[in-house]
């Protein structure tokens, strides 16, 4: 007997409007955090995840606790320096594909794909790849 289909978060449904496949997924090895509200809005839960592929419209995440990540969450890069609003689109054996709320700059995605150490903070990356990461961190401030 089939159970009820799980209702997706109302914000996550907005991201499927353009359900096209990403054109160019770059292989990366970045450690990130998935942040989402727990117990209302007073507390945040954190799940560590690894970004294994990224493109302008989204990313492919892997984690041992991937099932804990809700449909709508924030992806944190570095040491809480860059936040990207995300929604789950598809789950598979390789991980989950998430879509960003707004498309990222291709040069920023290229810079992320050039990072050598998965544990580098974005502040360590400032100045190494032009001003792309600098501008992304400053935009948040």
N, C-alpha and C positions, 0 to 999 in steps of 0.2 A: 504494500500500500504506500502510495506516495504521500509525503508530508506536505505541509504548506510551504510554498516558496517564501524565503526570507525577504521581508520588505527592505529595500535599500534606503539609505539615508537620503532625505530629499535633496540635499546639496550634491551628493554623488551622482544623482540622476542627471544633473545639468551638464556634466562633463561628457556624457555619451552622445551629445548632439552631433559631434563630428567623430564618428566611430571608425575613421579610416586608419589603416595601418601606418605606423611611422615609416618615413622614407629611409632614414639612415640611423640605425642604432649603433652607437659607439660602445665598444667594450671598455669597462672601467672596473676598478676594484676600490670602492670607497666605503668607509664605514659611516653610517648615518643613524639618526634617531627618528623614530616615528613618535610624534607627540599627539595625544588626543585627550579630551576632557574625561575625567572619571568622577563619579558622584556629583553630577551637576557640572558646574563650571569652577568650583572652588579648588579642584586638585587636577593635576595633569599626570597621566600615565605615560611611561616611556618604554618603548621596545627598540632594542638595538637591531639594526638591519644592515645588510650589505647591498650596495647598488652594484649590479653586475652589468647593466646596460643602460644607456641614457640617450635620449634624443631631445629635440626641442619641445616636443609635446608631452613627454612622459619618461618613465624609467621602469626598469625591471628590478624588483627587490627580492632578496632571499633572507630568511631568518628562521631560526628554530621555533620562534613563537609567532609565526606569520598569521596564525588564526586569531590572535588577540587583536590585531590591527583592525579597526572599524572601517567602514566604507569611506569615511571622510576624515582626514587627518592632516597633520603638518609634518613635512619632512625637514629635518634640521641637519644642515651640513656644517662640518667643522665643530668648534666648541661654542655652539649656540650663536653662530655668526650670520648664517643665511637660512631663512625659512622659506619653504615652498609649500603652498597649499595643494593638496593632492586628493584624488579619489580613486578607489580601486575600480579597475575595469574588468580584468580577467585573472583568474587563478589557474595555475597549472603545476605540473611536477617540477618545473624549473624555478618557480617562484610566482610572484604576482606582477602584473603590469598595472602601473598607476598612471593616471593622466594628471598633468599640472593644470591648475586653474587658468593660467595664462601661459602662452608659449614663451619659452626662454630664448634669449639671444643665442644664435648659433655659435658665436665666438665664445660665449660663456660656457656652453656645452663642450666645445673643443678644449677649452682650458681645463675643465674637469677631467676630460679623458686623458690629459697629459700628466696628471698627478701621479707621482711614483709611489709614495707611501700612503696606504689607506688611512692611516691615523693622523695625517697632517691636518693642522687647523688652517682655516682660510687666511688667517693673519700671517702665517708662515708663507703662504702663497702670494701675498701682496708683492707686487713689483716684478715677479718672475714671468708673468705672462701678460705683459702690457698693463693696462689699467682696468681690464675687464672685471677682475675679482675685487679690486679696490672700489670700483663704482658700485658693484653689487652690495658690498658691505656698507658703504657710505649711504646708499639709498635707504637702507633700513634704519639708519641712525636718525 
